[in-house]
Amino acid sequence: MNVLFENQDSCLTPVKTIEEVIKDPVFQESGMVIEKNIQTTEIIFSLGLLFHFPKPL
């Protein structure tokens, strides 16, 4: 895959498992992985929006 983007101005990193996505600080800080505490004994994770739009003036 890196050969396809060798001469491109792009940032990419392969993700192998959903656990890696959940633990990835970039995804957490961008709000793409959201930790939800529902009325159970377990914590679930939800995926956030891929795009963030600026707030209207």
N, C-alpha and C positions, 0 to 999 in steps of 0.2 A: 504494500500500500504506500509506503514512503516514496517509492520510485514515481508513482503517479503525481505526487505533490512536490517532487524534488526542486523544481524551478519555480514554484508558486509561492506567493506571499501568503501563507496560511499556517495556522496553528492547529495541529491535530495530534491526538494521542489515543491509541487503541484502549478500549475498556473491555475487559474480559468477563466480568461478572457484575450483577446488580449490586452486590455487596461493595465492590470498588466504587461504584457510582455513589452509593449512600455515604461512604466514608470520605469521598473526595472533597477537600476544602473548597475548591472552586465551585462545585455544584452547591454546596451548603451555603457559602457566602452570597451566591447569586440568587438564592431563593428557589433554586430548581429542585431541591430536596427539602421537604418540609416534614418535621417530626410532629406527629399527632398523638396526643394522649387521650384516648377514648375511654369510656367507662368499663374497661376490662383490665386484666392484669398484664397485658402486653402492650408494647409501643409499636405503632405502625408508622410507615413512612409513605409519603405521597409525593408524586412528582409535581413540581410547579410549572409555570408557564415557560416556554422556550424563549419568548420575546418579552422585553420590558419596554413599555412605552412611557415617554415623559408625561408628567402631570400637566394638565392644561393650565394656562395662565389665568 
